[in-house]
Amino acid sequence: MTADLAASTLAFEELRAGDLGVRLARDADEVDASQALRYRVFYDEMGAVPDAESARSSRDKDAYDAVADHLLVLDHSLGDGAKAVVGTYRLIRAPAAARIGHFYSAAEYDITPILAFRGEVLELGRSCVDPAHRNRNVMQLLWSGIAAYVHLHGIDLMFGCASLPGTDPDAMAVALTYIAVTYFGRGTDLWIPLLWITLDFGPLYYGLIFLVLIGTTNAVNLTDGLDGLAAGTTFVAAAAYAAIALSFGQQPLAVFCASLAGALLGFLRFNAHPAKVFMGDTGSLALGGALATVAVLTRTELLLIVVGGVYVVEALSVIIQVVSFKTRGKRVFRMSPIHHHFELSGWSETKVVTVFWLAGIVCAALALLLLLASRGGTGYGF
């Protein structure tokens, strides 16, 4: 740690609550203990993928650890110093960030307004608590420690970047919906194509978007059953949503969709029959989540049903098959999802994929026509 940061460490007295205490790390061993705790939580528990150095050392660390202050919660019943670390928060002030060249969040986000702030700024991050100590007392101590640090250094503004665990959009549906409604200005209204009206669903909107996210991610996942099928249909859907986002004046979303379409086009070079690279659940679930998110942010959740018509048919075929077999003991299709029905009916894999791609193009074109027909009646910039 640098000299100025060491001075702040010495000035911060430990706050105690029984066997628990909170203070800043005082030596390299305590910083190492916080990095080990972060590794156990972020990588072992939550499934993040470590780089080679982190995997070798079983430590979550980067260049910022050497210049940051490390807030620690200690359970003195376990011992003293590094042995007692059960919670941590990394604190980075402007002088520390200047030694690296920028704040940690600046590598992923545009924080220009924060940098322009005239007061004292503090970035918080890499927060975690040992599973056995995730309780009210530890959390209160963490925030008490932050409050003491803020008072000590006269901090005027705190910020940080949060992450959601895992790669499954279904598991994060509620959190993603809350973020879209609360922080992206999405609101809770739903646009009805052609009718030129919007309806405010209020709290019911959260349930609706939960269904949109889960339905889309699983429908795209079901479509990923033949070489190039999911990648090709999603390329078409992403390209269509690039045009939709652009028509709303949402250039960043349009760029995202165009980038997604371009990536899928490159992926198809290796995923088309005979596939050399396969998508798997990680890819198809993420693609479904991306399309659902774009639909939410452009307020075109109902239009997504048309854009993703192929996905709808694939999902419905599974639902119909399961319901029919459970209730009547009979199958409606030779096999579901429906692309396998056509395979068992004698179609070649390439014919099934080509026909479904063409169906996706038709659905996308129909969605764009519906958008044009609705121009002027939504109040969303048409």
Sine and cosine of phi, psi and omega as CSV:
sin_phi,cos_phi,sin_psi,cos_psi,sin_omega,cos_omega
0.00,0.00,0.50,-0.87,-0.03,-1.00
-0.97,0.23,0.21,-0.98,-0.08,-1.00
-0.89,0.45,-0.67,0.75,-0.04,-1.00
-0.92,0.39,-0.57,0.82,0.03,-1.00
-0.96,0.28,-0.55,0.83,0.04,-1.00
-0.90,0.44,-0.58,0.82,0.03,-1.00
-0.90,0.44,-0.65,0.76,0.01,-1.00
-0.92,0.39,-0.55,0.83,0.04,-1.00
-0.89,0.46,-0.69,0.72,-0.02,-1.00
-0.91,0.40,-0.51,0.86,-0.07,-1.00
-0.99,0.17,-0.22,0.98,-0.10,-1.00
-1.00,-0.10,0.94,-0.35,-0.01,-1.00
-0.99,0.11,0.59,-0.81,0.00,-1.00
-0.92,0.38,0.69,-0.72,0.10,-1.00
-0.99,-0.17,0.77,-0.63,-0.10,-1.00
-0.92,-0.40,0.54,-0.84,0.15,-0.99
-0.58,-0.82,1.00,0.02,-0.10,-0.99
0.93,0.37,-0.76,-0.65,0.03,-1.00
-0.97,0.24,-0.23,0.97,-0.04,-1.00
-1.00,-0.01,0.56,-0.83,0.07,-1.00
-0.54,-0.84,0.35,-0.94,0.05,-1.00
-0.72,-0.70,0.72,-0.70,0.04,-1.00
-0.27,-0.96,0.00,-1.00,0.07,-1.00
-1.00,0.05,0.47,-0.88,0.05,-1.00
-0.87,0.49,0.65,-0.76,-0.09,-1.00
-0.96,-0.28,-0.28,0.96,-0.02,-1.00
-0.46,-0.89,0.09,-1.00,-0.06,-1.00
-0.89,0.45,-0.56,0.83,0.00,-1.00
-0.90,0.43,-0.63,0.77,0.01,-1.00
-0.94,0.33,-0.60,0.80,0.10,-1.00
-0.90,0.45,-0.67,0.74,0.03,-1.00
-0.88,0.48,-0.62,0.78,0.03,-1.00
-0.91,0.41,-0.60,0.80,0.03,-1.00
-0.93,0.37,-0.61,0.79,0.05,-1.00
-0.92,0.40,-0.61,0.79,0.04,-1.00
-0.92,0.39,-0.64,0.77,0.05,-1.00
-0.90,0.44,-0.70,0.71,0.03,-1.00
-0.86,0.50,-0.65,0.76,0.01,-1.00
-0.90,0.44,-0.71,0.70,-0.01,-1.00
-0.87,0.49,-0.64,0.76,-0.04,-1.00
-0.98,0.21,-0.79,0.61,-0.11,-0.99
-0.95,0.32,-0.64,0.76,-0.12,-0.99
-0.98,-0.18,-0.80,0.60,-0.03,-1.00
-0.93,0.36,-0.70,0.71,-0.08,-1.00
-1.00,0.08,-0.72,0.70,-0.15,-0.99
-0.99,-0.13,-0.07,1.00,0.17,-0.99
0.99,0.12,0.27,0.96,0.09,-1.00
-0.90,0.43,0.43,-0.90,-0.04,-1.00
-0.98,-0.17,0.90,-0.44,-0.05,-1.00
-0.99,0.17,0.43,-0.91,0.16,-0.99
-0.98,0.22,0.05,-1.00,-0.12,-0.99
-0.88,0.48,-0.67,0.74,-0.03,-1.00
-0.92,0.39,-0.68,0.73,0.02,-1.00
-0.90,0.45,-0.66,0.75,0.01,-1.00
-0.90,0.43,-0.62,0.79,-0.01,-1.00
-0.92,0.40,-0.67,0.74,-0.09,-1.00
-1.00,-0.05,-0.19,0.98,-0.10,-0.99
0.82,0.57,0.65,0.76,0.03,-1.00
-0.74,-0.67,0.66,-0.75,0.14,-0.99
-1.00,-0.07,0.97,-0.26,-0.07,-1.00
-0.54,-0.84,0.42,-0.91,0.08,-1.00
-0.47,-0.88,-0.12,-0.99,-0.09,-1.00
-0.90,0.44,-0.43,0.90,-0.06,-1.00
-0.95,0.32,-0.39,0.92,-0.03,-1.00
-0.88,0.47,-0.49,0.87,-0.05,-1.00
-0.97,0.26,-0.34,0.94,-0.06,-1.00
-0.91,-0.42,-0.16,0.99,-0.07,-1.00
-1.00,0.04,0.28,-0.96,0.24,-0.97
-1.00,-0.07,0.62,-0.79,-0.04,-1.00
-0.90,-0.43,0.94,-0.35,0.03,-1.00
-0.99,0.16,0.77,-0.63,-0.08,-1.00
-0.84,-0.55,0.64,-0.77,0.26,-0.97
-0.98,-0.19,0.79,-0.61,-0.06,-1.00
-0.91,-0.42,0.71,-0.70,0.13,-0.99
-0.96,-0.27,0.98,-0.18,-0.12,-0.99
-0.94,0.34,-0.19,0.98,0.10,-0.99
-0.94,0.34,-0.29,0.96,0.03,-1.00
-1.00,-0.02,-0.21,0.98,-0.05,-1.00
0.69,-0.72,-0.33,-0.94,0.00,-1.00
-0.85,-0.53,0.32,-0.95,0.07,-1.00
0.89,0.45,-0.70,-0.72,-0.11,-0.99
-0.86,0.50,-0.53,0.85,-0.03,-1.00
-0.91,0.41,-0.35,0.94,-0.13,-0.99
-0.99,-0.11,-0.05,1.00,-0.11,-0.99
-0.94,0.34,0.87,-0.49,0.01,-1.00
-0.81,-0.59,-0.08,1.00,0.03,-1.00
-0.40,-0.92,0.47,-0.88,-0.03,-1.00
-0.44,-0.90,0.42,-0.91,0.10,-1.00
-0.56,-0.83,0.74,-0.67,0.02,-1.00
-1.00,-0.10,0.76,-0.65,-0.08,-1.00
-0.88,-0.47,0.84,-0.55,-0.05,-1.00
-0.83,-0.56,0.90,-0.43,0.08,-1.00
-1.00,-0.03,0.20,-0.98,-0.05,-1.00
-0.83,0.55,-0.69,0.73,0.02,-1.00
-0.87,0.50,-0.60,0.80,0.03,-1.00
-0.93,0.36,-0.69,0.72,0.01,-1.00
-0.88,0.47,-0.57,0.82,-0.01,-1.00
-0.89,0.45,-0.48,0.88,0.01,-1.00
-0.93,0.36,-0.48,0.88,0.06,-1.00
-1.00,0.03,-0.53,0.85,-0.03,-1.00
0.86,-0.51,-0.33,0.94,0.01,-1.00
-0.16,-0.99,0.26,-0.97,0.09,-1.00
-0.94,0.35,0.37,-0.93,0.00,-1.00
-0.84,0.55,-0.72,0.70,-0.07,-1.00
-0.91,0.41,-0.40,0.92,-0.06,-1.00
-0.91,0.42,-0.31,0.95,0.02,-1.00
-0.95,0.31,-0.34,0.94,-0.04,-1.00
-0.85,-0.53,-0.34,0.94,-0.11,-0.99
-0.75,-0.66,0.43,-0.90,0.13,-0.99
-1.00,0.10,0.96,-0.27,-0.04,-1.00
-0.94,-0.34,0.47,0.88,-0.02,-1.00
-0.80,0.60,-0.71,0.71,0.02,-1.00
-0.87,0.50,-0.57,0.82,0.02,-1.00
-0.94,0.35,-0.66,0.75,0.00,-1.00
-0.91,0.41,-0.46,0.89,-0.01,-1.00
-0.99,0.16,-0.17,0.99,0.00,-1.00
-0.90,0.43,0.69,-0.73,-0.12,-0.99
-1.00,0.09,-0.31,0.95,-0.04,-1.00
-1.00,0.07,-0.14,-0.99,0.03,-1.00
-0.98,0.21,0.74,-0.68,-0.10,-0.99
-0.89,-0.46,0.62,-0.78,0.03,-1.00
-0.74,-0.67,0.80,-0.60,0.09,-1.00
-0.99,-0.17,0.77,-0.64,0.03,-1.00
-0.94,-0.35,0.62,-0.79,0.02,-1.00
-0.15,-0.99,-0.04,-1.00,0.01,-1.00
0.77,0.64,0.69,0.72,-0.04,-1.00
-1.00,0.05,0.70,-0.71,0.09,-1.00
-0.30,-0.95,0.35,-0.94,0.01,-1.00
-0.71,-0.71,0.64,-0.77,0.06,-1.00
-0.84,0.55,0.68,-0.73,-0.07,-1.00
-0.78,0.62,-0.60,0.80,-0.05,-1.00
-0.96,0.27,-0.14,0.99,-0.05,-1.00
-0.86,-0.51,0.33,0.94,0.00,-1.00
-0.99,0.11,1.00,0.08,-0.02,-1.00
-0.58,-0.82,0.07,-1.00,-0.07,-1.00
-0.87,0.50,-0.65,0.76,-0.07,-1.00
-0.89,0.46,-0.69,0.72,-0.01,-1.00
-0.92,0.39,-0.69,0.72,0.00,-1.00
-0.90,0.44,-0.65,0.76,0.03,-1.00
-0.90,0.44,-0.61,0.79,0.03,-1.00
-0.92,0.39,-0.66,0.75,0.05,-1.00
-0.84,0.54,-0.74,0.67,-0.03,-1.00
-0.95,0.32,-0.52,0.85,0.09,-1.00
-0.91,0.42,-0.63,0.77,0.05,-1.00
-0.90,0.43,-0.66,0.75,0.05,-1.00
-0.89,0.45,-0.68,0.74,0.01,-1.00
-0.87,0.49,-0.68,0.74,0.03,-1.00
-0.90,0.43,-0.64,0.77,0.01,-1.00
-0.91,0.42,-0.68,0.73,0.03,-1.00
-0.87,0.49,-0.69,0.72,0.01,-1.00
-0.91,0.41,-0.66,0.75,-0.04,-1.00
-0.88,0.47,-0.64,0.76,-0.09,-1.00
-0.97,-0.26,0.08,1.00,0.03,-1.00
0.89,0.46,0.68,0.73,-0.03,-1.00
-0.95,0.32,0.74,-0.67,0.02,-1.00
-0.97,-0.22,-0.42,0.91,-0.08,-1.00
-0.58,-0.81,0.76,-0.65,0.09,-1.00
-0.91,-0.42,0.60,-0.80,0.06,-1.00
-0.48,-0.88,0.19,-0.98,0.04,-1.00
-0.03,-1.00,0.21,-0.98,0.04,-1.00
-0.93,-0.38,0.76,-0.65,-0.01,-1.00
-0.99,-0.17,0.43,-0.90,0.05,-1.00
-0.77,-0.64,0.43,-0.90,0.05,-1.00
-0.97,-0.23,0.64,-0.77,-0.07,-1.00
-0.96,0.27,0.61,-0.79,0.12,-0.99
1.00,0.09,-0.04,-1.00,-0.02,-1.00
-0.81,-0.59,0.16,0.99,-0.02,-1.00
-1.00,-0.09,0.95,-0.32,-0.02,-1.00
-0.87,0.50,-0.49,0.87,0.01,-1.00
-0.86,0.51,-0.68,0.73,-0.04,-1.00
-0.93,0.37,-0.35,0.94,-0.03,-1.00
-0.95,-0.32,0.22,0.98,-0.12,-0.99
-0.84,0.54,-0.72,0.69,-0.04,-1.00
-0.90,0.43,-0.71,0.70,-0.01,-1.00
-0.90,0.44,-0.68,0.73,0.01,-1.00
-0.90,0.44,-0.63,0.77,0.02,-1.00
-0.90,0.43,-0.70,0.71,0.02,-1.00
-0.87,0.49,-0.67,0.74,0.01,-1.00
-0.89,0.46,-0.71,0.71,-0.02,-1.00
-0.89,0.46,-0.69,0.73,-0.06,-1.00
-0.96,0.29,-0.68,0.73,-0.15,-0.99
-1.00,0.08,-0.67,0.74,-0.16,-0.99
-0.96,-0.28,-0.38,0.93,0.02,-1.00
-0.99,-0.14,0.10,0.99,0.04,-1.00
0.93,0.36,0.40,0.92,-0.07,-1.00
-0.92,0.39,-0.58,0.81,-0.07,-1.00
0.96,0.27,-0.12,-0.99,-0.04,-1.00
-0.85,-0.52,0.38,0.93,0.00,-1.00
-1.00,-0.05,0.45,-0.90,-0.04,-1.00
-0.82,-0.57,0.81,-0.59,0.01,-1.00
-1.00,0.09,0.74,-0.67,0.03,-1.00
-0.97,-0.23,0.95,-0.31,0.00,-1.00
-0.84,0.55,0.55,-0.84,0.04,-1.00
0.96,0.30,-0.59,0.80,-0.01,-1.00
-0.98,0.21,-0.23,0.97,0.05,-1.00
0.87,0.50,0.58,0.81,0.01,-1.00
-0.74,-0.67,0.34,-0.94,0.14,-0.99
-0.81,-0.59,0.58,-0.81,0.02,-1.00
-0.87,-0.50,0.75,-0.67,0.03,-1.00
-1.00,0.02,0.92,-0.39,-0.05,-1.00
-1.00,0.06,-0.16,0.99,-0.01,-1.00
0.84,0.54,-0.65,-0.76,-0.03,-1.00
-0.87,0.49,-0.42,0.91,0.01,-1.00
-0.91,0.42,-0.34,0.94,-0.02,-1.00
-0.88,0.47,-0.56,0.83,0.00,-1.00
-0.88,0.48,-0.66,0.75,0.04,-1.00
-0.91,0.41,-0.63,0.77,0.01,-1.00
-0.88,0.47,-0.74,0.68,-0.04,-1.00
-0.94,0.34,-0.52,0.85,0.11,-0.99
-0.84,0.54,-0.69,0.73,0.02,-1.00
-0.93,0.37,-0.62,0.78,0.01,-1.00
-0.88,0.47,-0.73,0.69,-0.02,-1.00
-0.91,0.42,-0.74,0.67,-0.02,-1.00
-0.92,0.39,-0.68,0.73,-0.01,-1.00
-0.89,0.46,-0.71,0.71,-0.05,-1.00
-0.93,0.36,-0.71,0.70,-0.02,-1.00
-0.88,0.48,-0.67,0.74,-0.01,-1.00
-0.96,0.29,-0.56,0.83,0.02,-1.00
-0.92,0.40,-0.67,0.74,0.05,-1.00
-0.91,0.41,-0.61,0.79,0.04,-1.00
-0.88,0.47,-0.65,0.76,0.04,-1.00
-0.92,0.40,-0.51,0.86,-0.01,-1.00
-0.95,0.32,-0.39,0.92,-0.04,-1.00
-0.98,0.18,0.96,0.28,-0.03,-1.00
-0.78,-0.62,-0.20,0.98,0.02,-1.00
-0.74,-0.67,0.39,-0.92,-0.03,-1.00
-0.85,0.53,0.88,-0.47,0.09,-1.00
0.99,0.13,-0.08,1.00,-0.11,-0.99
-0.92,0.39,-0.82,0.57,-0.02,-1.00
-0.92,0.39,-0.66,0.75,-0.02,-1.00
-0.89,0.45,-0.68,0.73,-0.02,-1.00
-0.93,0.36,-0.71,0.70,0.00,-1.00
-0.92,0.38,-0.56,0.83,0.02,-1.00
-0.96,0.27,-0.51,0.86,0.13,-0.99
-0.85,0.53,-0.71,0.70,0.01,-1.00
-0.90,0.44,-0.72,0.70,-0.02,-1.00
-0.90,0.44,-0.66,0.75,0.01,-1.00
-0.91,0.41,-0.65,0.76,0.04,-1.00
-0.89,0.45,-0.64,0.77,0.03,-1.00
-0.90,0.44,-0.66,0.75,-0.01,-1.00
-0.96,0.29,-0.39,0.92,0.14,-0.99
-0.89,0.45,-0.68,0.73,0.03,-1.00
-0.93,0.38,-0.64,0.77,0.01,-1.00
-0.90,0.44,-0.74,0.67,0.01,-1.00
-0.88,0.47,-0.64,0.77,0.01,-1.00
-0.91,0.42,-0.60,0.80,0.01,-1.00
-0.92,0.39,-0.41,0.91,0.06,-1.00
-1.00,0.05,-0.04,1.00,-0.05,-1.00
0.98,0.22,0.32,0.95,-0.01,-1.00
-0.99,-0.16,0.97,0.23,-0.10,-1.00
-0.87,0.49,-0.67,0.74,0.01,-1.00
-0.86,0.51,-0.66,0.75,0.04,-1.00
-0.91,0.41,-0.61,0.79,0.03,-1.00
-0.89,0.45,-0.66,0.75,0.03,-1.00
-0.90,0.44,-0.67,0.74,0.03,-1.00
-0.86,0.50,-0.74,0.67,-0.03,-1.00
-0.91,0.42,-0.65,0.76,0.03,-1.00
-0.90,0.43,-0.62,0.78,0.04,-1.00
-0.91,0.42,-0.65,0.76,0.03,-1.00
-0.89,0.46,-0.69,0.72,0.02,-1.00
-0.89,0.46,-0.68,0.73,0.01,-1.00
-0.89,0.45,-0.66,0.75,0.03,-1.00
-0.89,0.45,-0.65,0.76,0.00,-1.00
-0.92,0.39,-0.58,0.81,0.03,-1.00
-0.90,0.44,-0.67,0.74,0.06,-1.00
-0.91,0.40,-0.62,0.78,0.02,-1.00
-0.90,0.45,-0.58,0.82,-0.01,-1.00
-0.89,0.46,-0.43,0.90,0.04,-1.00
-0.84,0.54,-0.50,0.87,-0.03,-1.00
-0.93,-0.36,-0.23,0.97,-0.07,-1.00
-0.98,-0.18,-0.26,0.97,0.03,-1.00
-0.94,0.35,0.40,-0.92,-0.06,-1.00
-0.88,0.48,0.74,-0.67,-0.13,0.99
-0.99,0.15,0.81,-0.59,-0.14,-0.99
-0.92,0.39,0.70,-0.72,0.11,-0.99
-0.98,-0.19,-0.38,0.92,0.02,-1.00
-0.76,-0.65,0.68,-0.73,-0.03,-1.00
-0.92,-0.38,0.49,-0.87,-0.09,-1.00
-0.98,0.18,-0.81,0.59,-0.01,-1.00
0.97,0.24,0.05,-1.00,-0.04,-1.00
-0.89,0.46,-0.61,0.79,-0.03,-1.00
-0.86,0.52,-0.65,0.76,0.00,-1.00
-0.97,0.25,-0.75,0.66,-0.09,-1.00
-0.93,0.37,-0.63,0.77,0.03,-1.00
-0.91,0.42,-0.64,0.77,0.02,-1.00
-0.91,0.41,-0.65,0.76,0.01,-1.00
-0.90,0.43,-0.67,0.74,0.05,-1.00
-0.89,0.45,-0.66,0.75,0.05,-1.00
-0.89,0.45,-0.62,0.79,0.01,-1.00
-0.90,0.43,-0.72,0.69,0.01,-1.00
-0.89,0.45,-0.68,0.73,0.01,-1.00
-0.89,0.45,-0.66,0.75,0.00,-1.00
-0.90,0.43,-0.68,0.73,0.03,-1.00
-0.89,0.45,-0.64,0.77,0.04,-1.00
-0.88,0.47,-0.65,0.76,0.02,-1.00
-0.91,0.42,-0.72,0.69,-0.08,-1.00
-0.95,0.32,-0.41,0.91,0.07,-1.00
-1.00,-0.09,0.04,1.00,0.00,-1.00
0.87,0.50,0.61,0.79,-0.02,-1.00
-0.83,-0.55,0.68,0.74,-0.03,-1.00
-0.86,0.52,-0.66,0.75,0.00,-1.00
-0.95,0.31,-0.53,0.85,0.04,-1.00
-0.93,0.38,-0.45,0.89,0.04,-1.00
-0.87,0.50,-0.51,0.86,0.03,-1.00
-0.87,0.49,-0.59,0.81,0.00,-1.00
-0.99,0.17,-0.74,0.68,0.01,-1.00
-0.83,0.56,-0.69,0.72,0.00,-1.00
-0.99,-0.15,0.65,0.76,-0.02,-1.00
-0.83,0.56,-0.60,0.80,0.02,-1.00
-0.89,0.46,-0.67,0.74,0.02,-1.00
-0.89,0.45,-0.64,0.77,0.00,-1.00
-0.87,0.49,-0.71,0.70,0.00,-1.00
-0.90,0.43,-0.67,0.75,0.02,-1.00
-0.87,0.49,-0.74,0.68,-0.02,-1.00
-0.92,0.40,-0.68,0.73,0.01,-1.00
-0.88,0.47,-0.59,0.81,0.00,-1.00
-0.89,0.46,-0.61,0.79,0.03,-1.00
-0.93,0.36,-0.70,0.71,-0.01,-1.00
-0.88,0.47,-0.72,0.69,-0.01,-1.00
-0.89,0.46,-0.69,0.73,-0.02,-1.00
-0.88,0.47,-0.72,0.69,-0.04,-1.00
-0.91,0.40,-0.72,0.69,-0.01,-1.00
-0.88,0.47,-0.70,0.72,-0.01,-1.00
-0.89,0.45,-0.68,0.73,-0.04,-1.00
-0.94,0.34,-0.60,0.80,0.00,-1.00
-0.94,0.34,-0.58,0.81,-0.11,-0.99
-1.00,-0.10,-0.54,0.84,-0.07,-1.00
-0.88,-0.47,-0.18,0.98,-0.05,-1.00
0.95,0.30,0.30,0.96,-0.02,-1.00
-0.80,-0.60,0.53,-0.85,0.07,-1.00
-0.99,-0.11,0.69,-0.73,0.07,-1.00
-0.99,0.15,-0.62,0.79,-0.02,-1.00
-0.93,-0.38,0.39,-0.92,0.06,-1.00
-0.87,0.49,-0.59,0.80,0.04,-1.00
-0.28,-0.96,0.54,-0.84,0.07,-1.00
-0.85,-0.52,0.44,-0.90,0.01,1.00
-0.86,0.51,0.22,-0.97,-0.24,-0.97
-0.91,0.42,-0.37,0.93,0.02,-1.00
-0.90,0.44,-0.49,0.87,0.05,-1.00
-0.96,0.29,-0.48,0.88,0.07,-1.00
-0.87,0.49,-0.70,0.72,0.00,-1.00
-0.93,0.36,-0.57,0.82,0.07,-1.00
-0.87,0.49,-0.73,0.69,-0.01,-1.00
-0.95,0.31,-0.25,0.97,0.06,-1.00
-1.00,0.05,-0.01,1.00,0.08,-1.00
0.93,-0.37,-0.08,1.00,0.04,-1.00
-0.96,0.29,0.59,-0.81,0.11,-0.99
-0.97,0.26,0.35,-0.94,0.00,-1.00
-0.86,0.50,-0.67,0.74,-0.01,-1.00
-0.91,0.41,-0.56,0.83,0.04,-1.00
-0.92,0.39,-0.68,0.73,0.02,-1.00
-0.87,0.50,-0.74,0.67,-0.04,-1.00
-0.89,0.45,-0.69,0.72,-0.02,-1.00
-0.89,0.46,-0.70,0.71,0.00,-1.00
-0.90,0.44,-0.65,0.76,0.01,-1.00
-0.93,0.37,-0.58,0.81,0.09,-1.00
-0.87,0.49,-0.72,0.69,0.00,-1.00
-0.89,0.46,-0.63,0.78,0.06,-1.00
-0.89,0.46,-0.63,0.78,0.05,-1.00
-0.89,0.45,-0.64,0.77,0.04,-1.00
-0.90,0.44,-0.67,0.74,0.03,-1.00
-0.88,0.47,-0.69,0.72,0.01,-1.00
-0.89,0.46,-0.67,0.74,0.01,-1.00
-0.90,0.43,-0.67,0.74,0.02,-1.00
-0.90,0.44,-0.66,0.76,0.03,-1.00
-0.89,0.45,-0.63,0.77,0.02,-1.00
-0.90,0.44,-0.65,0.76,0.02,-1.00
-0.93,0.38,-0.57,0.82,0.07,-1.00
-0.92,0.40,-0.64,0.77,0.07,-1.00
-0.89,0.46,-0.61,0.79,0.03,-1.00
-0.90,0.44,-0.70,0.72,0.03,-1.00
-0.91,0.42,-0.63,0.78,0.00,-1.00
-0.92,0.39,-0.43,0.90,-0.01,-1.00
-1.00,-0.03,0.03,1.00,-0.07,-1.00
-0.85,0.53,0.78,-0.63,0.09,-1.00
0.98,-0.17,-0.21,0.98,-0.08,-1.00
-0.93,-0.38,0.08,1.00,-0.11,-0.99
-0.98,-0.19,-0.41,0.91,-0.09,-1.00
0.97,0.23,0.23,0.97,-0.03,-1.00
-0.93,-0.35,0.40,0.92,0.12,-0.99
0.99,-0.13,0.20,0.98,0.07,-1.00
-0.93,0.37,0.00,0.00,0.00,0.00
